Amino acid sequence: MKQVFSKHYWGDKDISLLVGQILRIGVILASSILILGGIFYLIVHGQDTVPNYRDFVGEGNSNTTITGIITGAFNRNIPQVIQLGVLLLICTPIVRVIGSLFGFVIEKDRLYIIITLIVLTVIIGSILSGIKG
């Protein structure tokens, strides 16, 4: 029996297919949530009057923090459902980099492991430095 986390179990083509599937599923899932959220938003708010854009009014924590977005989406608040789709779209390349890291660890390719860890650190650092709360 082959071990799941061995080079003999996962070939280069298998890892490429896995990374491709991660991207495909992430984009399709995020797009579906965004489209459904947009449709529901138009159904509920399509006939509303145009807001006054002269004065800027910032968003609250429900649209700008990860916990606010997830909590609002599970409570079926339409703007947070749309934000959840955007959040999933942002998370897709991060999961792809983690999948690539998984493949490089199996292949024991130290150079690419280090490069991928640097890329992952930069991405996560960039995202976390911009989080509001």
Helices and strands as residue ranges (DSSP letters): H 12-45, H 61-64, H 66-74, H 78-107, H 110-129
